[in-house]
Amino acid sequence: MGISYANQSMYEESIRYYVRALAMNPKADNAWQYLRISLSCVSRNDMVEACDSRNLELLQKEFPL
């Protein structure tokens, strides 16, 4: 779902689905990369840092699904 939303330039929605996918599999390196791209597209630099440090708890609070 995250990729589908991102392909439609619906980055806020894609972020929520990437975070959800990462909650199920935090070792999914590609999902972390896609999440970072979507965060950058919506200028959420504050959350890019959380993504880089893989702070899933903070991301889940900020982008609930």
C-alpha positions in Angstrom: 0.0 0.0 0.0 2.8 2.4 0.8 4.4 2.0 -2.6 1.0 2.4 -4.3 0.3 5.7 -2.4 3.8 7.0 -3.1 3.4 6.3 -6.8 0.3 8.5 -6.8 2.3 11.3 -4.9 0.1 10.6 -1.8 3.1 10.6 0.5 1.4 11.2 3.8 -0.7 8.1 3.3 2.3 6.1 2.1 4.2 7.0 5.3 1.4 5.5 7.5 1.5 2.2 5.5 5.3 2.0 5.6 5.3 2.5 9.3 2.6 -0.2 9.7 4.7 -2.6 7.6 7.7 -1.9 9.6 5.8 -2.6 12.8 5.2 -6.1 11.4 8.8 -6.5 10.1 11.3 -3.9 11.5 14.1 -5.6 9.6 12.7 -4.7 6.2 15.5 -2.5 5.0 13.7 -1.5 1.7 10.7 -0.3 3.7 13.0 2.0 5.8 14.4 3.4 2.6 11.0 4.0 1.0 9.8 5.6 4.3 12.7 7.9 4.2 12.0 9.0 0.6 8.3 9.7 1.5 9.3 11.7 4.6 11.7 13.7 2.5 9.0 14.4 -0.1 6.7 15.9 2.5 9.6 17.9 4.1 9.3 16.0 7.4 13.0 16.3 8.2 12.3 15.9 11.9 11.0 12.5 11.2 13.8 11.6 8.7 16.1 11.5 11.8 13.7 9.1 13.5 13.7 7.0 10.4 17.5 7.0 10.2 17.8 5.9 13.8 14.9 3.4 13.2 12.8 4.9 16.0 9.7 3.0 15.2 7.9 4.0 18.4 8.2 7.7 17.6 7.1 7.1 14.0 4.1 5.1 15.1 3.0 7.9 17.4 3.4 10.5 14.7 1.8 8.5 11.8 -0.8 6.1 13.2 -2.8 4.0 10.8 
